Structure formats: structure tokens, C-alpha cells
Amino acid sequence: MQTACQAVQHQRGRRQYNKLRNLVKDARHDCILFANEFQQYCYLPRERGESMEKWQTRSIYNAAVWYYNHCLGQLPVVMVTEDEDAIREYGGETEGVFVISFKNYLDNFWPDLKAVHELCDSILQSRRERECESQENKGKEYPEHLPMEVLEAGIKSGRYIQGVLNVNKHRAQMEAFVRLQGASGKETDLQSDILIHGTKARNRAIHGDVVAVELLLQHEWKGRTASLCENDTEEKAPGDTSSEPMPTGRVVGIIQKNWRDYVVTFPSKEESQSQGKNAQKILVTPWDYRIPKIRISTQQAEALQDCRVIVRIDSWESTSVYPNGHFVRVLGRIGDLEGETAVILVENSISVAPFSEAQMCEMPSSTSENPWKVNPEEELKRIDLRNTHLVFSIDPKGCEDVDDALSIRTLANGNLELGVHIADVTHFVAVNSYTDIEARARATTYYLADRRYDMLPSILSADLCSLLSRVERYAVSVMWELDKNSYEILRVWYNRTIIQSSYKLVYEVAQGLLDGDLSVVDDILELKELDERTRQQKLEELVWAIGKLTDVARRVRAKRDRCGALELEGVEIRVQLDDKKNIHDLIPKQPLEVHETVAECMILANHWVAKMIWENFPHHALLRQHPPPRQEFFSELRECASAKGFSIDTRSNKALADSLNKADDPLDPTVNKLLRSMATQAMSNALYFSTGSCPEEEFHHYGLALDKYTHFTSPIRRYADIVVHRLLMAATLKDTKVDVTVNLFSNKALEELCRHINNRNRAAQHAQKQSTELFQCMYFKDKVSETDERCTADGVVYSIRTNGVLVFVPRYGIKGAAYLKNKEGLVISCQSDGSCVWKPGSLQRFQNRITSTTVAGESVTLSLFDHITVKVCVQSSRCHPDTIKLEIISNLPYKNTATELYQKNIHIMKADLIKEVTRSAEEAQLAQEKNRVEVIQEEYQEYCQTKGVSLYQLLEEIRDLALLDVSTGN
């Protein structure tokens, strides 16, 4: 009923209303929304003095009676309500129309759904206790929230500020920040977040809620805590020191509650006894540090002590210290891998139920006896590239969902043709089909450390849409004709194609071919069955193609570099499992030049597709923007760089890129790596958006230095790419008589979809990070840190705090805190051999260093970018996720890492050498051409080559030099 939906909005807020509307609209649930207020015989005017709730109940009942009569009494109609007065008044009024409570509905219609009955009982018990508690407790723990109309007026006038509450997980009891949202920030002239200090000032708001904040007077402002802490639970940790005061406020109202399912742990037996005699009321501790303890009612507390459990928050009255909630279901046992993985999924609101029968019925048939084949009718509609193009893919080891493949060849006129070929997912996924609706809801494939949850059924993601080698596949291709000398783009076309990939390469093999290492040839399965002559010929073709692709990619990248493209640094860890799925090792991803080659081709395709769909659909194209970061986020980066004598200019992406390139310590490549990592952390998030909801000057992608950008190249694992494929195909058909807009989203619908996809992308990133952290902890938890050499590693200091330092461990890609002062108040002291012990003393923090001085006068100083030796341990927690803990065992570098660092140095020097040669050669050529010809086009100047030895040949020679084993002579 329409009125029932509006009653939810009136009583529970817009978020719950939108959730209900989405459930009703979802075709998988077979629901129909009856607009009863627009039906002549169902509409009832509201009577004078009648409350909104009474009128809504009366309207719903009247519509139910009409619907029963409309169906000629052949189907009973059930009206479910918790309004006891309505049950008494209408319960026996009309035969065939049942007005009952939800409890009675379950008892009479669904008696066998045990879990649902338990959940219902839990909710009803929570409600009864909440009513009793509100009558008993007259004292206020928190101020009442202001009415919504007062908040809205205050936000408009500038008295209150609207934003999203973000609780600091390391100081959940003390620190939360409100990030400005909407126009309110402009009217207050605030340039930073607002600090909410303490739980009282938070006034029952929970992490993620949209709140209204009132600023305190300036003399009441406080600063961020500058010391390290281990997720404190006290209101004030001893020895805290604060940074400069910042705008500080208090929450006066909640505009939108963003409550979700929370994973909690029941108290242990000892803790349960300390909570009191009333065993039914239990304070459970959420897995997420940022969420307060929740009071629930249950008689299963003792049985569930060793389990992770899902609860929901029902309310948080001003008379209660804690929110009230109810038990939902059990997830699994504490510490069990499957249970802890389920926790990560729930905490990020990720639903990964198996694909339904309805969705699987839409899938094409493909078996080993009867494999899928190209349809002859479809073949006539596509460009056939099977026999004309050498197509191949380059992906990580074990990749099954191959979205993209590449090709490059020389045309008859001597120019090059570059091709990016992307799986044609939209051919198999019809608009608004069950599969499409499910993919839209998931929005992305979720990658965890040891598994993935696909956006599409595996018959598509790992078979029919995957561009595997030696099988025919449908693709959407973007092809460019490039000038044979300058690689300038002369022409581009987009079309549906049929391809047959010749090789499925992994990155390491492609890099080996690029480097001239022929030992990797044995790893290319497609070459094994060939005779020697054919094999050599095919190998030469493949080596030429990879080399030429890399040459083109270098030139394309150089152009973006001149516009300010950033080379950012992220730590990516691969969990290496053995045959029995046990953790064998944690391996940081090694950067290869071929990674950049593939990435550059994908960026080029995404950029050109973005231009194409925007030109054809300027008001409802899906693009991706990357806003410039806020300048205050760069403060730590600038401070760290200055410690090494580097100056970082952050006024533009070009200035930042140039500064980072210059901030290079030839003796320690970790310095530049860490500075780039800090720059990455300062970045804003890139977001999808509809072009009709944003002015064109905001389309820019800051990190890639492109005016327009989208995602087109991964439709198997991203729903945004599916939308872009449909837009691109509609754009190519625009000149035909086909109605191309019938399957496209309007601007408003696309804007809503983009919000959903952005939300799911953030969830996917958080889940992947938390899964990696889970495996890092599992890896070290099994080891004895005192004796196992794998628990000792080299660390680099990258931030100074008042009681310790933050350390980066390159070997495992770990960042963590290392304390110089322990809980007993002792400080770290170093012996003559560098080993560390705890002694009485004090710490003194400076901008770029921290000094520990014992009472005996012994002192040790740690400065930014110092290499130290750390022991990696695991700090276990019963209620929260385990965390990595670092202990300083020596103020000297770890001795076993010298060789590793040297090899990394060589690798980086090679890459820098190639980049430097590229840049120098281009500058020399430009200078020559400028002297030879007075007037020349600016774009041509950027790319033209000399008439002598080509840049490609020069790079080949430099690469051969770089491959020489320079270590033998040292």
C-alpha cells in the first residue's frame, strides 16, 4: 500500500522508506505497490483533529477491504499492524480481511520458520523492556534532540552545521569528527572537520549518522590527540597531549540515522557475572570499535559466549547510557576463518547469497559436450577480428575473469593500429533481467584475500564473457590508428567485434619477454604444442607486439605526465596459500613496467569512451571524477618531506607530481615510496557521477590528469562498466532509426545509481583491506615471535607521535604503531649493539624526531625515515579484530634486508633510467624540430621523432644495458 510506505517514512525516516521502496521495486520479490490514495474508492480524506497515524491505519484498512471485494472475495487479505486499538476495531469487521499482529501472522501463516519466530520474539522483548525503562528512568543521560524543523531552519541560517559523523576507531570514546556536507560548510567558512570531543557531546549519534552540530565558543575548542593508543575504552587516557585547537562542537540532532546490522560478541562468563543478576539484559560489544556497546535481551547469552552474533539497534533514548537492540542471528565461532570472513561481509553490508534459479535460467548453455558457439546471425552484426589481429591478454596469476585483451599491428600505410578489446557482457545480460538486477544490487565483484564473490554468475564471469585464449568471444573494441612516428592518434572507432585471443599471459611472463628473458617461454602454454619454426615465428610476433605496446604506453604516459598525472603508491599484499589453503607467505606486489603498459592502454580506452558517451548523452552519461584533495590533508606529507630536505608543492597535480619526482633519496628508495603513499592517503576518493548533475568544470580527474574519464574496461566485475557499455552502444547507433534511449537511465535515476555504486565500491575496498589484515594476523599468530626469524623485519619510521612512532614494514606491507613508552611508564633505551630494553625515563618529541632519555642520562633518537629492526606480533582481542603490533628490538636496520634493498634499488634505477631516457630523448627531438621549423603545431611538437634512430630502438638498447648483471663487479 502506498499509505503504508508513507507511514514508514513518517515514523522511521527517509532511509528506511527508501529501503522499503527499493525492496518493493526489486523484481526478485514479486511485489506490487498499490497507489491506494489515487484510487477513487480507496481514498479517504483525513478528518478534523484526526492524528496522522489513525488516518493512515483507517486508509490502509479501507483499501484492504476494497481490494478483497475487487478480487471477488476469492483471496483473503491480511493487514498486519502492531496497533492494538486497530486490531480490536477492525479485526472482526469484514469477513476475509484479517487485521492481526505480526506475531499472530507468523503463528498462523508461517509456523515452521523458527529463525523468524526467534527474531520476532527478540524484537518484541526489546520493545517491552524499552517501554518499561522509559517509565522507570526519569533522569536524562543526554540532552533531547532538537525537532527536525528546528534543525533545518538552523542549518539554513548557519547556526547549525550538517555533516557525517566519523568516529576515530583508535579513540572511539574520545574523538569523533564531523565532515562538512552540503551548503552549510560554505556559510560557516570552515575549512576543516569539526571535532566532537567525548561521548556526551556526541549525544547518541552513531558512526555514519548525518548530524546537525552546534559549534562551541572558540575558547572551548580542543585539539586532536597526538599520542599513540591501543583503542582506548576510557574517557581519558593518561598522558594524552593534544595538537593545535580546532573547531569543536556538539551534536544537537540527528538528521538521518544510518544504522545497519552490527556484529557483536557476548561477554565472557566472568564479565556476565559482573554485569549483574539480570541475565536477560546483556551489554554486547560490537566488533567495530566505533560502535558503542548495545543492550539486548536474550536467554542465550551463555550458549553464545564463543560466537559472533548479529544484532540491530532499535532505539537510543535520552535516559539510557547505551542503545537498545535485539538479537538477529549467529554468524560463527570466534577465530574461525569462515566466521571471521562472514563478519567482514556483514560489517560492510555485503550480501553474497548464491545466484537464484531465476537468474541461472537466463544463462546460456555451455557444457563440455555442447560448448557455446558464436551465433551466425550475431556474427553478421559484428566486425570479425579472429583472423586479422594478434589479440592477447595480460593478467595476474590465477585470473579467471579476463575482462580485457590487447592488440597492435602495422597497417598497410605504415601506421599502427592499437586495439583494446573488452568482454561484451551486455550481450548476455539484458536490461532489467533478473541477472541485471542482481548485478546492479551487488555493483561490483568483492575480492578478499583468499576468495572472491562474483557480480555475475560464474558461467559468464569465468567462461562465456572471459576472454580466454584459443576460444571465440564477443567483445566491444576500441581501435585507434596511430601515426607511425609520433604515435599521435589519427582516428578512433568503436564497435562490437568477435575475437579469438591467442595468448593468456601473466604479468611476470610478459615482463620477461619485454626484458628479453626467453626462459619464460616455457610458461606460455599456447606455444608448447607448436613445431620449433612456427614457435619461433609466433614468439617473435608476440615479443614485437609487447615491445611496441610498451613503447606506445610510454608515450601516452609521458603526455599525461606533462599534464600533471600522479604516480601514487599503494601497498598491495598477496596472500600465498599452500595446497591445503594454509597461509604460506605474505608477498608485497612487485611493480613491473608491463603493469603500467596494460594500465595505460585501459586508461586510454576509458578516456576515449568517456568523451564519446558525454558527447552523445551530455545530460545522463556515467563518468568518473576525482576531485582535488583538501590542502590541509597534505600537511604531514610536507612535514615528512622537509625532514629529508625536500619541498612538496601541492598547489596543483602537476606541481605535486614534479615535487614527488624530485623527492628521491638515491641511497634509500623507501623514502620516495613512503612519500607517494602519504600523497595517496591525502587524496579524495574518485566517484562515479551523472553528467547531468555536475557542471563540466568538475568532470576532471585529478590523479590521471584527464578532463573526462569513465570505467569501461571491466564489465565482468563492475556494474558501472555495464552501464557505460550500454551508453557506448547507444551512441554508436544514434544515427540509425533505432530508439537508443529506451534502455538508458535518466539523469535522476543515474544519479541515484551512482550513489549506490560508490557506496558498494567503498564497502568492497574496506572488505578487501580487512580481509588482508585478517590473514596478516593469522600468518603471524601461528609463529613464536621470539624465535621465528620471519617475525623480525626492517621497518622505516614515517611519523612521530608523543609516545612512539608509526612504522612501515616493506617486507610485509604493514604499517603500525611502535611505542617508545610502555604502560608502566618505562621508556626505550638502546644498548651499544643496538638492542633495546625498557628503563625509567622520559620522552621529548620534536617535529621530525623523538628522543628517549633514561634517568641515567642515556638517550636514543629516532628520526623520520630511520631504518630500525622491529618484531611483528599479534595483539589478540576477543570482541574486536586482531591487530598487528610492532615492537622495536633495535635502532639499527635489520641486517638481512641489505641484499633485498639493494635489488630493489637496482630495479628502481632501471625504471628511472628508462623514464629519464624517454624524457631526454623527447626533449632533444622537440628542440631539434623547433630549430628546423619555425611554425609547427603544438600537439605535433609533443610527439614528433627525429629522422635518425627511432626512440623505440634507443629504448631497446638502453633496456639491454639495464639487463646486465651489475652486481657481479661489486
C-alpha positions, 0 to 999 in steps of 0.5 A: 500500500502506498499509505503504508510506505508513507507511514514508514517514512513518517515514523522511521525516516527517509532511509528506511522508506527508501529501503522499503521502496527499493525492496518493493521495486526489486523484481526478485520479490514479486511485489506490487505497490498499490497507489491506494490514495489515487484510487477513487474508492480507496481514498479517504480524506483525513478528518478534523483533529484526526492524528496522522497515524489513525488516518493512515491505519483507517486508509490502509484498512479501507483499501484492504477491504476494497481490494478483497471485494475487487478480487471477488472475495476469492483471496483473503487479505491480511493487514498486519499492524502492531496497533492494538486499538486497530486490531480490536476495531477492525479485526472482526469487521469484514469477513476475509480481511484479517487485521492481526499482529505480526506475531499472530501472522507468523503463528498462523501463516508461517509456523515452521520458520523458527529463525523468524519466530526467534527474531520476532520474539527478540524484537518484541522483548526489546520493545517491552523492556524499552517501554518499561525503562522509559517509565522507570528512568526519569533522569536524562543521560543526554540532552533531547534532540532538537525537532527536525524543523528546528534543525533545518531552519538552523542549518539554513541560517548557519547556526547549525552545521550538517555533516557525517559523523566519523568516529576515530576507531583508535579513540572511539570514546574520545574523538569523533569528527564531523565532515562538512556536507552540503551548503552549510560548510560554505556559510560557516567558512570552515575549512576543516572537520569539526571535532566532537570531543567525548561521548556526551557531546556526541549525544547518541549519534552513531558512526555514519549518522548525518548530524546537525552540530552546534559549534562551541565558543572558540575558547572551548575548542580542543585539539586532536590527540597526538599520542599513540593508543591501543583503542582506548575504552576510557574517557581519558587516557593518561598522558594524552597531549593534544595538537593545535585547537580546532573547531569543536562542537556538539551534536544537537540532532540527528538528521538521518540515522544510518544504522545497519546490522552490527556484529557483536560478541557476548561477554565472557562468563566472568564479565556476565557475572559482573554485569549483574543478576539480570541475565536477560539484559546483556551489554554486547560489544560490537566488533567495530570499535566505533560502535558503542556497546548495545543492550539486548535481551536474550536467554542465550547469552551463555550458549553464545559466549564463543560466537559472533552474533548479529544484532540491530539497534532499535532505539537510543533514548535520552535516559539510557547510557547505551542503545537498545537492540535485539538479537538477529542471528549467529554468524560463527565461532570466534577465530574461525576463518569462515566466521571471521570472513562472514563478519567482514561481509556483514560489517560492510553490508555485503550480501553474497547469497548464491545466484537464484534459479531465476537468474541461472535460467537466463544463462546460456548453455555451455557444457563440455559436450555442447560448448557455446558457439558464436551465433551466425546471425550475431556474427553478421552484426559484428566486425570479425577480428579472429583472423586479422589481429594478434589479440592477447591478454595480460593478467595476474596469476590465477585470473579467471575473469579476463575482462580485457585483451590487447592488440597492435599491428602495422597497417598497410600505410605504415601506421599502427593500429592499437586495439583494446578489446573488452568482454561484451557482457551486455550481450548476455545480460539484458536490461532489467533481467533478473541477472541485471538486477542482481548485478546492479544490487551487488555493483561490483565483484568483492575480492578478499584475500583468499576468495572472491564473490562474483557480480555475475554468475560464474558461467559468464564471469569465468567462461562465456564473457572471459576472454580466454585464449584459443576460444571465440568471444564477443567483445566491444573494441576500441581501435585507434590508428596511430601515426607511425612516428609520433604515435599521435592518434589519427582516428578512433572507432568503436564497435562490437567485434568477435575475437579469438585471443591467442595468448593468456599471459601473466604479468611476470611472463610478459615482463620477461619477454619485454626484458628479453628473458626467453626462459619464460617461454616455457610458461606460455602454454599456447606455444608448447604444442607448436613445431620449433619454426612456427614457435619461433615465428609466433614468439617473435610476433608476440615479443614485437607486439609487447615491445611496441605496446610498451613503447606506445604506453610510454608515450601516452604516459609521458603526455599525461605526465606533462599534464600533471598525472600522479604516480601514487603508491599503494601497498598491495599484499598477496596472500600465498596459500599452500595446497591445503589453503594454509597461509604460506607467505605474505608477498608485497606486489612487485611493480613491473613496467608491463603493469603500467603498459596494460594500465595505460592502454585501459586508461586510454580506452576509458578516456576515449569512451568517456568523451564519446558517451558525454558527447552523445548523452551530455545530460545522463552519461556515467563518468568518473571524477576525482576531485582535488584533495583538501590542502590541509590533508597534505600537511604531514606529507610536507612535514615528512618531506622537509625532514629529508630536505625536500619541498612538496608543492601541492598547489596543483597535480602537476606541481605535486607530481614534479615535487614527488619526482624530485623527492628521491633519496638515491641511497634509500628508495623507501623514502620516495615510496613512503612519500607517494603513499602519504600523497595517496592517503591525502587524496579524495576518493574518485566517484562515479557521477551523472553528467547531468548533475555536475557542471563540466568544470568538475568532470576532471580527474585529478590523479590521471590528469584527464578532463573526462574519464569513465570505467569501461574496461571491466564489465565482468566485475563492475556494474558501472562498466555495464552501464557505460557499455550500454551508453557506448552502444547507444551512441554508436547507433544514434544515427540509425532509426533505432530508439537508443534511449529506451534502455538508458537511465535518466539523469535522476535515476543515474544519479541515484545509481551512482550513489549506490555504486560508490557506496558498494565500491567503498564497502568492497575496498574496506572488505578487501583491506580487512580481509588482508589484515585478517590473514596478516594476523593469522600468518603471524599468530601461528609463529613464536615471535621470539624465535621465528626469524620471519617475525623480525623485519626492517621497518622505516619510521614515517611519523612521530607521535608523543609516545612512539612512532608509526612504522612501515614494514616493506617486507610485509606491507604493514604499517603500525604503531611502535611505542617508545613508552610502555604502560608502566611508564618505562621508556626505550633505551638502546644498548651499544649493539643496538638492542633495546630494553625498557628503563625509567625515563622520559620522552621529548618529541620534536617535529621530525624526531623523538628522543628517549632519555633514561634517568641515567642520562642515556638517550636514543633518537629516532628520526623520520625515515630511520631504518630500525629492526622491529618484531611483528606480533599479534595483539589478540582481542576477543570482541574486536579484530586482531591487530598487528603490533610492532615492537622495536628490538633495535635502532639499527636496520635489520641486517638481512634486508641489505641484499633485498634493498639493494635489488630493489634499488637496482630495479628502481634505477632501471625504471628511472633510467628508462623514464629519464631516457624517454624524457631526454630523448623527447626533449632533444627531438622537440628542440631539434624540430623547433630549430628546423621549423619555425611554425609547427603545431603544438600537439605535433611538437609533443610527439614528433621523432627525429629522422635518425634512430627511432626512440623505440630502438634507443629504448631497446638498447638502453633496456639491454644495458639495464639487463646486465648483471651489475652486481657481479663487479661489486 
